[in-house]
Amino acid sequence: MKKFFLISSILLFLSCSSDLEELNVDQKNATFAPPEAFFNLAVKNLSDLLSGIEYGATVNPWSNSRLLVQQISSVTYNEGTTYYLSFNWSSVYQDVLINLQQSKKVIETSEASSSPESKNKLAILEIMQVYTYGRLVETFGNIPYSEALDINIIIPKYDDAEIIYIDLLNRLSTAINNLDESQASWNQDILYAGDVGSWKKFGKSLQLQMGMRIVDSNLQLATETIVEAIPGVFTTNEDNAKLVHLSAPPNTAELWTDLAVGNRKDYVGAEPFVNLLNELEDPRRSVYFKPENGEYIGSPSGLVVSYDDFSKYGEIFYQPTTPTIFMDYASVEFFLAEAAERNIGSVTDSEAHYNAAITASFEYYGLGDSIEAYLAQIEVAYTTAEGTWQQKIATQKWLALFNQSPEGYTEWRRMDYPTLIAPPDSFIDTVPVRFRYPISEQTLNSANYESAASAIGGDVMTTKLFWDVN
């Protein structure tokens, strides 16, 4: 009997032991994430980085842009407006690019990796990677690229900015051509709800933007890129690449988090920007800012002054759902106006595209009824506004790109209008034309940092990047 009991116990143990490994499986936390999760997280993180306003922190390389381009001033802490700044890009690599890469890896290792739907997803991931890397190149110059996301390389080399840009253009063209509008893509897509046609328009509009970015440094490649892009770009505000946020955290607008939740009482309109809005009686001032005692008043950039004396951000920016714009139709029309002036492709009638760009900006903010009178002003009308075509287009673009500060800063550097003057007692006596490399690179990746700094002409804020030749 004892013998039978022993055998039975052994058999029971062996039976149970086959399930022992399952005891190590965490039943409450996910061990696998679908590619959509990584993709959407990357998009939301990028949205926060593009739209946030916290400066001086070590997490966001672009939040300083609106201060540098003097659309906004900080009246309490003036390090950002006087250029005593530190920059960081770890949030871009870790929170955006790595998530995009991981989404790609999950797709490529799945059984359905060769399906039309997967090909569309991979093409869309490429577009977002190009967009993100492009912003880094336009901000810093030479950056880690070819070795950047390799976990086996802890001190990646920096690649030449122009070579990266050319590679990005090739990647973008391939990705656009790989999109098949007859097939599905993401079931969950917080930017375009899986609409492949919309992604293709975004890709083409990005292609136009990047082509125009290098028009002064590489006219031949720029022309080829622009001509390839034009037939498929945005044609209405409905095409805009924008992330509409939710009303509850954590999926709210980052600017709302900074201003409303953070209860910041130091950001106001900057004098150069607000003064021009006033001179033109631009209706957008009532959207961008709140009046102070019935007037729109901008603070001198870089000075510590009373917060209560100047116009604050408008109500739209104190809403949790306010969208982040990655690219809009107004920008496309401004680029087309420039293409017409430069005789690129078959684009003609720069005035019509200029008017369409301003109209698109007004309509986006619900001000379409005001556009006719605005365009009729001598100071606004294309034939009578002050300056060259570059000045006319760049000035109106500066006004339209208020809530797209990284793009506003880049286009100001490229087109050199409007004329901006460094505030008194600034770290340098001119408005910066690039961001310095993160301090962490100097300590953790010193050899590659020093090589990159030397290659671009010095890791200083006065070094012009390869595309900024004027």
N, C-alpha and C positions, 0 to 999 in steps of 0.2 A: 504494500500500500504506500509506504514511504517512497519507494522507487517510482511509483506511478505519479505521486505528487511532485517529485523533483522534476521528472520529465515534463509534466504539465507546466510547471513554473518556468522551466527553460523555454518551452515553446511560447508561453505567454510573453516572456521577456523579449524573445526574438521578434515576436509579432509587434510589440509596442516599440521596440528600438528602431524599427524602420520609419517611425514617425517622429523620432527624437529631433531630427534636423529642423522640423517645422517649428519646434519650440523657439528656435533662434530667429524666426521670421517676425519682424516688427509689423503687427497687424494694424497699428494706428498711424504710421507715417509711410508716405509713398516711397517706394524704392525705384520707381520709374516715372519719368515725366514725358508726355508727348511733345513733339516738336513745336506745336502751337504754344505751349507754355513758355518755352525759352524765347520764341519769336516775339510774343506779345510783351513779355517782361522786358526784352531789349528795347522795343518800341516805346513802352512807357518810361523806362529809364532815360532814354534819349530825349523824350519829350520834356522830362523834368530838367535835364541838363541844359536844354536849349532855352527854356522859359524861366528858370529860377533866377532870383535876383540877389541871393546871398553872395557877397563878395568877401575876399580875404580868407575864406575857408579853404581847406585843402581838398575839396571834393569836386569842384566845378570849374572847368577851364573857361566857360563862356559867360558866366553871370556878370562879368565885368564889362561886357561889350557895350551895353546901353549907357554905361557911365563914360566909357572912352569916346563914344560917338556923340556924347553930350545931348542925348535925348532926355536923360534923367540925371539928377544930381543927388548926392547924399549930403545932408546938411548937418549931420551930427558927427559921423565918422567919415573923414575925408580921404582915407588912404586910397580908396578906389579911384576917386576923381583926381588925385594928385600923383597917381602911378606908383605908390609905395606898395607894390603888389607881389604876391607869390601865386604861382599857377600850379595846377596839377592836372594830370590826364588819367590817373589810375581809374577813376570812375568810368571813363569812356572805354578803356580796354576791358576792365573787369565786369562792368555792369551792362555794357552794350555789345561790344565786339565778341566777347567770349560766349555770351548767350546766343548770339547769331551763329557762331561757329558750332556750338553744341546742338542747336536745332538742326543744322546741316548734317552733323554726324549721325543724329538719330534717324534722319530720313535716309541717308546713304547706307545705313546698316540694316534697314528694314527690308522685308521681302518685296515690298511694293516700290522700291527705290527707282525703278525704271518706268513706272507708270506715268501717263501724261499729267496726272494731278501732282505727283511728286516733282516732276520736272518744273511745273509752274511754281511750286513752293521754293525750289532751289533757286530759280531765277529771281524770285521776289527777295529771298535772302541776300542774293548778290547785290541787288539794287540798294538794299539797306546798308550792306557793308560798304559799298562804294560811297554812298551818301556820308556815312560816318567817317571813314578814312579821309574823304575829301575835306570835311570840316577840320580835321586835325592838321592836314597839310596846309590848308589855308590859314591856320592859326599859328603854327609853330615853324613850318618849313620842313627840313629833314626830320623824319620820325622813325621809330621802330616799325617795320612793316613786314618784310619777308620772314623775319624770325620772331615777330611780336607775340604770337599766340601759341608758340611751341613750348609746352610745359617742360621740356628737357633743356631749354635754353633760358637761364635765369638772368643773363646779361645780354639782351639782344642788341645787335648792331642797328645803326640808323641807316636808312636808305635815302638816296638822293630824292628830294621833293619832286623835281620835275619828272624823273623816271617813274616815281610812284604814280604821279598824276596821269602820265601816259598809259601806264598799266591799268589804272582805274577806268580810263576811258575805253580801253579795249574790253575790260570785264563788263562794263556797262552795256556796250553795244551787243556783246554776246548774250547777256542776260535778257535784254529787250527782245532780241531775235528768238530766244528760246521760249518766250511767253506764247501760249496757245489759248486764245480767247474762247475757243470752242470747248475747252476743258475746264474742269473744276480746279480749285486751289484750296486755300485754307477754309475749313468749316468755321473757325473762330479767328477773326482778323479784326483787330480794334481800329485799324486805319481805313481800310476799304471794304470790309466785310467780304473778303474773298473775291472781289470783282477784278478779274484779270485785265479787262479793258482799262479800268481806272489805273491799275498798276503800270500798264504799258504807257499811259499818258504821263504818269509821274516820272517814269524812267526817261521818256523823251524830253520832258521839261527839265529834268536834272541834266540831261545831256546838253541841252541848250545852255543852261546856266554854266556848266563846266567849260563848254566851248568858249563862251564869252569871257570867262575868267582868264583864259590864256590868249586872248585875241591880240594883246600887245607884245606878248613874248614869243608866240609861235603862231603866226597868222595862218599858215598853210593848214596845220592840224586843226586850228580853231575853226577855220572855214569849212573844212571837211566835216567836222563834228556838228557844227550848226546846221549845215545843209541837210545832213542825215536826220537831225532831230526835228526840224521845223514841221514836217507833215503830220506829226503825231502829238504835238504839245497841247497843253490846256487851252480850252476855248471858252470857258465860263467859270464862274466861281464855284459851280457845282463840282468841278474837277479838283478843287484844292486838296492838297495833301494835308489834312489836319486831324488831330486827335481830339475828339470831343470827350471831355471827362465826365465822371459820374459825380453825384452830389454828396457821396459819403466817402470818407477815407478808407483805404489808402489811394483810391483811384481818382483823386481830385486834381485840379490844376495846381501845379507847383507854385505859381505866382500867388494864388490864393492862400496857400499854406504859408508862404513867406510874409505876405502883407497882412492878411486878416487874422489867421491863426497865430502868427508870430507877433501880431500887433505892432508892426514896425512903424515908427514915427520919425523916419529920417529920409525917406525917398520922396522927392518932389520933381516937378518938371524943371528941366534945365533952361536957362535963359535963352541961349541961341535957338533952341527948338521952339519954345513957347513964343518967343518974339516973332519968329517967322509965321507961325500959325496965326498970330494976331494981325500981322501986317497984311496977310492974305485973307483975313476973316474966314479962315478955314473951318468949316463946320466940324471937322474931325476933332477939334480941340475939346468939344463938349463930350466926346466919347473918351478921348485919351485922359482928360483931366477933369477935376472938380474946380469950379470957380472959387476964388477966395474974395469975399466981399463983392461979389458980382463981377470980378475980373479974373482973367487968366494971367497968372504971374509966375514967371520962371526964376529960379534961383541962379545967381552966378555960379558957374561950375567950380567946384573945389573949395568953396568957402564954408566955414562953420557959421551958420546963421539960424534964425528962428524958424522952426518947422511950420509954425502956425501962420507965417507970413506969405506962404507960397502955395501954388496949386498942387494938390495931391493926385495920385492915380484916380482915374475915373471909376465909376461904379462897376463897370463890366469886369474889371480886374479884381474886384472883391467878391466875385462869384466862383464857387467851386467847379462849375462846369465849363467855364470859358476855355475854348479850344487852344491848343498849341498848333501853330502853323509851321509845317515843315517846308512847304513851298506853295505859292499861290498864283492865281491867274494874273493878278496885277504885275507881278514880277516878270512873267512871261511876256506880257505886252511891252513892258519897258525894254526888255532884251530885244524884242522885235523892232522897236523904234530905233534902237541903236544899230541893229543889223541893217536897217534901211539906210541910215546915215553912212554906214561903212560900206555899203554896196555889197553886202554878203548874200549870196544866193539870189533868189528872185524876190526878196522882200522889198517893198516900196512903201511910200507914204508914211514917213516917220511921224508926221503930225497925227494921223489917224490912230496909230498904235500908241502914241503918247496919251492922246485923249482917252483911248480905251483903257489904258492902265490906270489913270486917275479915276475914271468911271468905275472900274472894278473895285478899287479901294473904297470909294464912297458907298457903293452898293453893298459891299461886304458888311459895312457898319450901319446899314439901313439909312443912308443919307442920299439915296438916288435922286430925290426931288431937288437937291441943292446943286447938282453937278453942272447944269447948263449955265447958271449965273457964275459959278466959280470958274469954269473954263473960259468964260467971256472976259474975264479980267485981263487987263493989259499985262499985269505982272505974272499971269499964269499962261495965257494963250501962247501956243508954241511959236507963232510968228513974231510975237512982241515981247516975250519974257526976256529978262536980262541974260546976256552971256551967250556962249557957244552952245551947240547942241548937247555937249557933254554936261555943261553946267545946268541946263534946263532939265534934262532927264535925271541927272544925279540928285538935284535938289528935290524934285518931286518924289523920287524914289526914297530919299531920306525921310520924307514925311510919311510915306505909305508904309515903310518898314518899321514902324514904331514898336510893334510887339513881335518883331522878328530880329532882335538885336544882333545876334551873331552875323546874320546876312547883311543887316544894315551897316555893321562895322566893316565887313569885308568889301562891300560895294563902295563905301566911302573911301577906303584905301585904294581901290582900283581906279576910281573915277576922279578922286581928289577934290570933290565938291560935296557939300559946301566947305568954305574955308573955316577951319576950326583952330582956335588958339589954346595952347596949354594954359591951365590956370596958374596963378601966382604960386610960387614956392613948390612947384612940382618937382618930382624926382628927376625928370628930364624936361627940357624947355620946348619940346614939340610933342604933339599927340602921338602916342605909340603906334607903330605900324606892324608889330607882331608881339606875340607873347613869349616871354622867356621860358626856357625849359624848367620843369619841376626841380626843386632843390634836391629831391630824393635821387634824381638821376646823377647829380654831381657826386653824391656819396656812394651810391650803390652800383652805378654803371659808369664810372668816371672816365675810363679810356674811350668808350664809345661816345660818351657825352662830349668830351674834349674834341674828338675828331669831327663830330657833327657841328659843333659850335664854330670850329675853324673853317669848315667847308661852306657854311652859309655866310660867313663874314662877321661872326661874333654873336654870342648869345646875349644880345641886348635888344631893347625895345625899339631901337632906331634902325635895325637891319631890315631892309626891304626884302621881301621874298621874291622868288624867281618870276612870278607873274606880275609883280607890281613894279613895272619898269619906268613909269612916268613920275 
